[in-house]
C-alpha cells in the first residue's frame, strides 16, 4: 500500500515482473440522496518494463472502458441478488 485515507481512498503498487509496474488508486465519493451510494474512480499509472510489454499495456489502455463496465455490471448484478 502506498497511501490511504480510510473510507475514501487507497493506493497500492501493482507489478507484473518483466512486463509492467505502477500504482492503482481507488477513490470513493458519496453519491445519491443522503450519500447512500458511492461513485468510484479507479486510476492506473502503469509503465511497461520492456519494449515487448508496450503492446500489452496499450491493449489494456484501449480496453479500459470495457474493463470498468464489466466491474460495474458485476457489482450491480451482485447488489440485485436477493439475500
N, C-alpha and C positions, 0 to 999 in steps of 0.2 A: 504494500500500500504506500502510495506516495503522498496522499493527503486525504483529509476527510473533514466534513462538517456534519455531525450526526443528524440524521433525519433530513438532510438536504443534499449532500454531495459526497462522492467517493471517487478517488483516482487511484489507479493501480498500473503496474507495468505489465506488459504483455510481450513475450518473446517466443519466437519460433526459431530455434538455433539454425544459423546459416541462411535464414530466409528473411525474417523481419523482426523489428523490435520497436517498442514505443510505449505510449500510455493510452489508457482508456479512462474517460471520465463520465460518470453517470450523475446527472443533476436532476433533482426533483423540485417542482414548484407547485403550489396549490392551484387547483382548478375547480371549476364548478361552483355551485351555490354553497356557501359556507365552507369551502375547501374540502368537500367530501371526496374529491378525486384529485389526481395528480397529473401534471404534464411531466414528461420525462424527456430529457435531452441527453443523448449518448454521443460523445465525441471521441474519435480515434485520431491519434497523432502517431503515424507509423512511418518507419524508414526501412526501405529494402536494404538488406545486408550484402547483396550480391547483384551483379548485373542480371543474372537469371531470375532473381526474385522480383525484378521490376514489373514484369508482365503480370505475375500473380497479384501483386499489390494493385496494379492498375485495374485488373478484373474485379478485385474486391471493392475498390472505389466506385467503379461503374455499376456494380450490383448492389451498392449500399442501400439505396432507397427501397429496393425489393426486400433486402435483408431486414430492414427495420419494419416494413409492413408485415413480414412473417412473424416477427415478435409481437406486434400489435394484435394481429389476428389470433395468435396463440393465447395471449393474455386475455383478450376479450372472450374467447371461447371458454377459457377456464372460469372466468368470472360469471358466466352464464350457466355453468354446470351446477345443478341442484346439490345441496347438502355437502 
